[in-house]
Amino acid sequence: MPRSLTSLPFLLVLCGCELVGAPSPVGGPGDLSDAAEPPVASSAPAVCAPVLALECGQNATGDTADWNSGATQVMAHYPVGVGTFDGPEVVYSFTAPASGEVRVSLVDPEPMAVDHDLFLLEEVCEPDHAVETGFNSMPFAAMAGQTYFLVVDGYDGAAGAFEISLSCEADAALEAPDPPLADVPCDAFHSSESESAPIQTTGASLPPSVADASWALPTTWTNWVDFNGEPGHGAQHEGIDWIHADPSLPVIDVHAASDGVIAYVRSGCPESSRFGHNDSHRECGGGWGNHVVVDHGEGVFTRYAHLAEDDIEVTVGETVSIGRRIGGMGNSGRSEERHLHFELGTSEEPLDPCSAAQRFDAVYPSGALF
């Protein structure tokens, strides 16, 4: 589960060419260059050695619990990380081809199952040389020609399988959509690009305007999953999932839960299926897929996520009344089946309608409003 910076180490994805069967560390116990039969390691190697030299745009799979796949056990504490990391880790190297921002991310992480964190080491493959840390994602400013060591390490001894991706600023610039014309208002941000969205913090108390407004259920459902989060910490589940698993109903309407103005519309995120794991551009729209954000005034917003890619009825700036149809329930983004992910949040700053997906300052449980 997500952890605060003071007590637990946190939670952040792109795509590329998946690399399987990463080589063992050269010269380490798994080096097969002179062996007729693959040796079986009975314990973790005692040296830090990268299993693979990652390049921009690449993905790689690994397993911190598998010594024969290159896991080591030589790092327990980092100067930039709070907590214990005395379990096994997997290390990659990266030599920056150019200066600019680089982002290493865990693909579809499951911290409730295996709680991996990310660390960046400079110059030497030793924990004392760690300069950055991240939870699901770790951006850093790379210098051209410099080699870095990227570590996947389990918090409090956690170990297991993972997938890692590496993206570079230059790659993202090639894929980014053309900026909107200055004199053309952005009534929607249409893009299939992937972007990372930091875990949102659970708020302590809602503004009084929330209780003063009228609220209505945004959709119908067959089952649901509630909000989960502790105030002041990253939410484990940032909203309510309203799931509709009945395939005999091809369209499930999604409605505005209260009066407001459309603040943001994200479209262009594909779906691989309507009633199963979506494996198409899962991080499109920051993982929310196609989604709409409604501004209810006084810094209060609602988000309607995972909408159908061809069924959004509203545009930015449009005034909507409670119950107004926004679009159809879908399965876009980081979604396992057709459902509406509904968030109630606050933000001191307005959302940029011409930009990629944006997080709220805080999110709140909303079940009591309905």
N, C-alpha and C positions, 0 to 999 in steps of 0.2 A: 504494500500500500504506500501511497505518497508519504514522505516524511518532511518535517520542517527542517530548516537549516540549523536550528539549535539542538534538535534531538534526533532527527532521523536523516541520512543523506538523500532526494526528490525524483521527479518523473521526467523525453521529447522524441525526418523520415522522408525518405525519397526513394527513388527507384534506380536501378542500373542493371548491370549484367551480374546475375547471381553466380558466385564462385563456390563450388562445392568441393569437398575433399581437399581442404587447405593443407599444404605440405607441413611436415613436422619441422621444428627448428633445426637449422643446419648445424651439425656438430653435436646436437643434443641426443638424449636417449632414443628419440624416434627417428634418427637419421638412418635411412635405408640404403644409402649409396653403395655400401660394400656388403650388405647383408643378403644372404640367399633367402632367408625367411624373415618376415616382419617380426621384430622383437616385441614382446608384450611388457609394457611398463607396469610395474606394480605400485608405484608411487609417483608423486609429482616431481618433475625435473627441478633441480636446485638452482637453475640459472634463469635469468630473464632473457628471452629470445623471441623476436617476432615470428609468427607463423606465416605471415604473408605481407608483402609490400603492396599496400592499397594504392589505387590511383583514383583520380577524380571520376565520379560517376559509377564506381563499382560497388557491388554488394558482396558480402561474404557471410557464410554461415559458420558457426562455431559452437563449442560446448565446453564450458568451464569445468564440467565434471569428467571430461575425458582426457586423461594424460596423453594417450596415444594420438590425439588430435592437436597436441601442442599446448595444453593447459600447463601452467606452472604454479608454484605456490611459494613465491619469494617476497610477496608484498602484503603487508598487513595494515599499515597506516600510511596516510598521505598528508602532507602539510596543508593541502587545500580541501581535505574532506573530513567531515565530522563522523566518527563512528569506527567500527571495527571491520576490517576487510581481510581477515586472516584465512579465508578460504581460498580456493584456486582462482586464477585469473588467466585470460588469454590476451596476448599482446600482438599488435600490428604495427608496422612502420609506414610512414608516409613522407615522401620527399616532395615539397611544394614546387610545382612547375612555374608558378608565378606568385607574386604577392597579392593578398586579398583574403576575404573571409572564406573559411572552410567550415563545414558543419559535418560532424560525425553523429549518427543517430542510430538508435535501436529501432528496428522495423517491427511494428505491431507488438510492442513489449507487453508482458503480462506480469507486472510487479507483484501481484497477489500470489503468483505461482513461483516465479524466480525473480528476486529483486536485484537486478544488475545495475551498476552505476558505471559511468564513463570517466576516464582520467586522461589528461594530456601530459606527457613527459617531454622535456626539452633536453637535447644534447646527449644525455646518458639514460640508459634503460634501468633506472633505479627510482624507487618511490620518492626519495628526497628531491628529485628533479621534477616533481609534478607541479604544474603551474595553472592548470584549469581542471574543473570538474563539472559534470552534468549528470542529469538523471536519465531521461529518455533521449535527450539531445544535448550536444555540446558544441557551440560555435567558438571559433578562435581565429585570430588574425595571423595568417601564415606569412612567412618571409620566403621569397623565391630562393630555391636551392637548399633550404634548411630541412633537415630530417627530424621528424617528430615520432614519438611512440604513443600509440593509442591503446589504452588498456580497458578491457571489459572485466570488471571485478564484482563479485557478489557481496552485498551487504550482510554482515553478521554470518558469514560462512555459506550464504546461498550459492548454489551451483546448478547449472543446467544449460540447455540449448538456447541459442539466440541467433538473430540475424542482424548484421551491422551494415550501414550504408555510409558512403562518403561523397559529399557534394561540394563543388567549388563554385565560387562566385561567378567565374567566367561561364560555367555550364549553365547556371541559372539565368544569366543574362541572355544566352542564346534562346532559351525556351520561354522567357517572359513575354507576355502579350504586349502589343504596341500600346504606349500610354494614350489615354483618351485625349482628344482635342480639348484645348483649354476652354473653348467657347461652346462645348457640347456637354450638357449635364450627364452625369452617370446615373441612369435609371436602373442599371444592374451591372455587376461585375461578372462578365462571362469568361470563364477560363477553366480548362481541365488540369491546370498545374497543381502540383503538390506543394504544400507549405506546412511548416510546423506551427503548432499553437500551444504555448505553455499551459500547463495545468492551472486552472483557475482556483483562487482561494475561496474557501467558505467564509461568508460574511457573518458578523456577529448578530446584527439586528437590522431588519428592513426599515427603510424610510416610512414614515407614517402614511404617505400617499398610497402605499400599496394596500393598506387596510381600508383606506377611504374609497378605493375604486371598486367597480363591479367586475367580477371575474366569472368566466364560463369555461367549461372543459373544451380544449382545443380540438378534440377528435373523439372517435369511438375506438374501442380496442377489445381484444380477446384476453389479454393479460398485460401486466405492467411491472416495471422495475423502478423502485423509488430512488430518490436522491440519497446520497450517502457522503457525509463529510462532517468534520469537526471544525468549529469556528477557529479561524486563524491558521488553518492548515489547508494544504491542497485537497480539493474534494476527490474522494475515491470514485464517485459517480456524480457528475456535475449537474444533472437534471433528472427529469422523469422520462423513462422510456414507455411510450404508449404503443404496444405491439398489437398488430392485427394480422393474425396468421391464417385467416379464412380465404383460400384462393378462389372461392366462388364469388367473392366481391372484388372485382379488378381495380376499382377506384375507391379509396378511402379519403374523404375530404378532411382538410386541415383548416381550422378557423382561428382568427385572432381571438386571444383569450380576454382581451380588454380593449377599450378605445385607445387609439394612438396614431402615429404617423410612421410609415415605412422608412426605416433608417438605412437598411442595407439589404441587398438582394445578391446572392451568389448563385450563378447558374453555370451550366457546362460540364458538370461532373457526371460521368457515365455510371451505369449500373450493369453488372454482368448477369444479374438475375434479380427477381423480385422476392423470392422466397428461399433464400439461402445465403451463404457467405459471399459477400461482394468482393471479387478479386480484381476489380478494375479501378485503378487510380484511387486507392483507399484513403490516401492522405489529401485528396483533392478538397479544397475548401478547409484546410486545417483539420481534416478528418470528419468535419461536419457535413461534407458533401454539399449538395445544393441546399441552401438555407436562406431564411428570411429573418431579419431582426426588426422588431417593432419598438419604437420609442414611445413610452407612455408618459413622459414628462418627469421633471425633477430627478433626472439621472437614472430612471428605472427603465429597463429593457426586457424584452422576451425574445428568445431565439427558437426557431422552428427548423430543425435540422433533419437531414437525410431525405429530403423531398425528392419526388420523381423528377427525372431530368427533363421531361417534356411537359410538366404541369405546375407552373408557377404563374399566378394570375395578377400579381401586384408589381408595382415599380416604385423606386425610391421617390419620396416626397408625397406619395399618395396617403390621404387620410383614410383610416379604416375604423369602422365601428365594431364593437364586440360582436363576435359571431360572423364577421365578414370572411368569406372563403379566401384563403391565401394560396392554396395549391393542393396537390395530392400527396399522400403519404408514399414514400419510396424507400429505396435501399441503397442510396448513394453514399460515398465516403466510407468511413470505418464502421461498417454495419454488417451484422450477421443475418438479418432478416428484415422484412418490411416493418418499419416502425417510425414513429415520430419521437425524436429526442427533443424535449421541451425544457428550456432553461429560463429561469428568472434571475436577472442580474442587475448590477448597478455599474455605472461608469461615469467618472467625472468629466471625461472628454467625449465629444460626439464621435461616432464612427465615421470613417472615411468611406463613402460609397464607391470611390474609384480605386480601392485598394484591395489587397488580398484579405483573407479572413482575419478577424480581430477578436481578441478575448475581452471579457468583462473584467473590471477591477475586482469584483466579488460575485459569487453566485450563492443562491439561497434555496432551501427546501420550499416547495410551492404547493405541496399536497393539501395543506390546510385552507388554501384559497378557494377550493372547489367543493 
